[in-house]
């Protein structure tokens, strides 16, 4: 006769002292309190920024999101070019970083190379996340832009009839910002995806091999789907980093107040707008910058909600 796990644990519960049980209860309340403090901190930040942005929200309304004027002289502000630049540069970074990051994560979670070599490679990739963003920006200015300028001119001459490449690159631009962001978020995606892949129970792999699946069938059809929620979590964390990145993007995007579909054209992001103008802003301009910060906050929140929805739907399949 089988004994239920709960009945097996009952003697252990009886053997525990009241102090131990009280200690467990206190730990639960303590961790719950810390979680509540995080939520309160998030709400406090949103409320403070919202209060400071209220003059601009009252004056410009939703037009702030869809117009392209930013004139401190006449106190007329709107942030569509910055919102557009934030979304385009961030998703361009994901387009570049996700396939590479996931491929590297698979390579480093399997036994393609000896463990003695694998560990240093993992360390070097994670070390990329520790490089200051201003260093990435300087590297982009002095190394990446000269290389990409000539490459971009060749692409423009061949594919200039496409809207994405209709502008001849002159140096800084949206494409440089996207590539820099892709490099910056690559270690985040790789590290979290690798941890998620390594955490998949080995029994799933053995069961797939037992049913006759090949190695790559097991990886792509069993291991990756089982680790999907962790992989998506890493991608969303990387997207949040890309949307909020400031210095590196400010140094290479061109900081032009315009929205052009061409990736070779200069642009701006919400973060670069804040970095460039907040120090000298006053009055309604400060409120408008806070309004832009609220927009960035909401965009990040929407992205995370969509990620949760995607993960839940995939887990149901």
Secondary structure, 3 states (H helix, E strand, C coil): CCCCHHHHHHHHHHHCCHHHHHHHHHHHHHHHHHHHHHHHHHHHHHHHHHHHHHHHHHHHHHHHHCCCCEECCCCEECCHHHHHHHHHHHHHHHHHHHHHHHHHHHHHHCCCCCHHHHHHHHHHHHHHHHCCHHHHHHHHHHHHHHHHHHHHHHHHHHHCCCHHHCCCCCCCCHHHHHHHHHHHHHHHHHHHHHHHHHCCCHHHHHHHHHCCCCHHHHHHHHHHHHCHHHHHHHHHHHHHHHHHCCHHHHHHCECCCCCCCCCCCCECCHHHHHHHHHHHCCCHHHHHHHHHHHHHHHHHHHHHHHHHHHHHHHHHC
